[in-house]
Amino acid sequence: MFLGPLKALLGVTRADLTLVFALASAAFSGGMNLAPAPVLLLGCAGASALGAAADGLAQLAFGYGVLFGAGGGAAYILGQQTVNWR
C-alpha cells in the first residue's frame, strides 16, 4: 500500500526500502535497550520528521530507519514497563 507511492516519490527500489525497514527494526531494538532515556525518546521523536520530509534514500534511512526506530523502541519499552509496574 505504501511501497508503490514511496518508490515512485523517492525514485528508489524495493531493495532500498528493505534496507530502511531493516534499520528501523535494528534501531527499535536498540531503543528498547537504551530506555528509559527521555532525551532519546524526545530527540528521536522530534528528529524523525526527517523521515517524513525525506528527499532521498539517505534521509529516509536516517530519519525513519534510525531515529524513528530508536524512538519507537524506547516508547514501546517505557509503555511496557508502565503496564508491568503496579
Contacts in CASP RR format, 6 or more apart in sequence:
PFRMAT RR
TARGET T0000
AUTHOR 0000-0000-0000
METHOD contacts of the structure
MODEL  1
MFLGPLKALLGVTRADLTLVFALASAAFSGGMNLAPAPVLLLGCAGASAL
GAAADGLAQLAFGYGVLFGAGGGAAYILGQQTVNWR
3 14 0 8 1.000
3 17 0 8 1.000
6 12 0 8 1.000
6 17 0 8 1.000
7 13 0 8 1.000
7 14 0 8 1.000
7 17 0 8 1.000
10 54 0 8 1.000
10 55 0 8 1.000
10 56 0 8 1.000
10 57 0 8 1.000
10 60 0 8 1.000
11 56 0 8 1.000
12 56 0 8 1.000
12 57 0 8 1.000
12 60 0 8 1.000
16 57 0 8 1.000
19 57 0 8 1.000
19 61 0 8 1.000
20 57 0 8 1.000
20 60 0 8 1.000
20 61 0 8 1.000
20 64 0 8 1.000
20 65 0 8 1.000
21 65 0 8 1.000
23 61 0 8 1.000
23 65 0 8 1.000
23 66 0 8 1.000
23 69 0 8 1.000
24 64 0 8 1.000
24 65 0 8 1.000
24 66 0 8 1.000
24 68 0 8 1.000
24 69 0 8 1.000
25 69 0 8 1.000
27 65 0 8 1.000
27 66 0 8 1.000
27 67 0 8 1.000
27 68 0 8 1.000
27 69 0 8 1.000
27 70 0 8 1.000
27 71 0 8 1.000
27 73 0 8 1.000
28 69 0 8 1.000
28 70 0 8 1.000
28 71 0 8 1.000
28 72 0 8 1.000
28 73 0 8 1.000
28 76 0 8 1.000
29 73 0 8 1.000
30 70 0 8 1.000
30 73 0 8 1.000
31 40 0 8 1.000
31 69 0 8 1.000
31 70 0 8 1.000
31 71 0 8 1.000
31 72 0 8 1.000
31 73 0 8 1.000
31 74 0 8 1.000
31 77 0 8 1.000
32 73 0 8 1.000
32 74 0 8 1.000
32 76 0 8 1.000
32 77 0 8 1.000
34 40 0 8 1.000
34 70 0 8 1.000
34 74 0 8 1.000
35 41 0 8 1.000
35 73 0 8 1.000
35 74 0 8 1.000
35 75 0 8 1.000
35 77 0 8 1.000
35 78 0 8 1.000
35 81 0 8 1.000
36 74 0 8 1.000
36 77 0 8 1.000
36 78 0 8 1.000
36 81 0 8 1.000
37 74 0 8 1.000
40 70 0 8 1.000
40 71 0 8 1.000
40 74 0 8 1.000
41 71 0 8 1.000
41 72 0 8 1.000
41 74 0 8 1.000
41 75 0 8 1.000
41 78 0 8 1.000
43 67 0 8 1.000
43 71 0 8 1.000
44 67 0 8 1.000
44 68 0 8 1.000
44 69 0 8 1.000
44 70 0 8 1.000
44 71 0 8 1.000
44 72 0 8 1.000
44 74 0 8 1.000
45 71 0 8 1.000
45 75 0 8 1.000
46 67 0 8 1.000
47 63 0 8 1.000
47 67 0 8 1.000
48 63 0 8 1.000
48 64 0 8 1.000
48 67 0 8 1.000
48 68 0 8 1.000
48 69 0 8 1.000
48 71 0 8 1.000
49 63 0 8 1.000
50 59 0 8 1.000
50 62 0 8 1.000
50 63 0 8 1.000
50 64 0 8 1.000
50 67 0 8 1.000
51 59 0 8 1.000
51 60 0 8 1.000
51 62 0 8 1.000
51 63 0 8 1.000
51 64 0 8 1.000
51 65 0 8 1.000
51 67 0 8 1.000
51 68 0 8 1.000
52 64 0 8 1.000
53 59 0 8 1.000
54 60 0 8 1.000
54 63 0 8 1.000
54 64 0 8 1.000
END
